[in-house]
Structure formats: C-alpha cells, structure tokens
C-alpha cells in the first residue's frame, strides 16, 4: 500500500470520527443549555 494512500485513508477515517463527535457534542451542549426540544411542538418561523 502506498504511503500517500495510507495517509489519505487515515485522514478520511479520523475526519469522519471527529466530525461525528463534534456534531454530537454540539447537540449535547445545546440540549444542556436550552433543554431538550419539545417534539410535539412544531417549529414556526
């Protein structure tokens, strides 16, 4: 396996994992600050 290919593969996997963690963390912090969204209420605006 070429070194450049390994580097791109590791970069892609780490990027996917870290992006998922960042999205989860943003949702978690938002829910802690504002409370969980009410699923029965529709968003207006």
Legacy VTK file of the C-alpha trace (Angstrom):
# vtk DataFile Version 3.0
C-alpha trace
ASCII
DATASET POLYDATA
POINTS 45 float
0.000 0.000 0.000
1.335 3.396 -0.967
2.208 5.780 1.882
0.101 8.559 0.364
-2.891 6.231 0.125
-2.490 5.219 3.774
-2.238 8.860 4.783
-5.441 9.750 2.911
-7.264 6.735 4.352
-6.273 7.589 7.936
-7.137 11.254 7.332
-10.576 10.321 6.000
-11.371 7.961 8.872
-10.200 10.451 11.524
-12.130 13.229 9.824
-15.319 11.167 9.854
-14.907 10.189 13.518
-14.031 13.686 14.729
-16.857 15.273 12.724
-19.352 12.860 14.262
-18.055 13.595 17.760
-18.228 17.357 17.148
-21.839 17.145 15.931
-22.852 15.014 18.928
-21.075 17.358 21.336
-22.750 20.443 19.846
-26.172 18.811 20.232
-25.390 17.682 23.777
-24.237 21.136 24.902
-27.193 22.845 23.225
-29.623 20.491 24.953
-27.929 21.110 28.306
-28.180 24.888 27.895
-31.641 25.194 26.321
-33.266 21.927 27.346
-34.440 19.137 25.104
-36.660 20.161 22.189
-40.366 19.510 22.531
-41.177 17.020 19.769
-44.931 17.719 19.954
-44.444 21.382 19.127
-43.774 22.336 15.517
-41.197 24.965 14.692
-42.611 28.172 13.278
-40.826 30.940 11.582
LINES 1 46
45 0 1 2 3 4 5 6 7 8 9 10 11 12 13 14 15 16 17 18 19 20 21 22 23 24 25 26 27 28 29 30 31 32 33 34 35 36 37 38 39 40 41 42 43 44
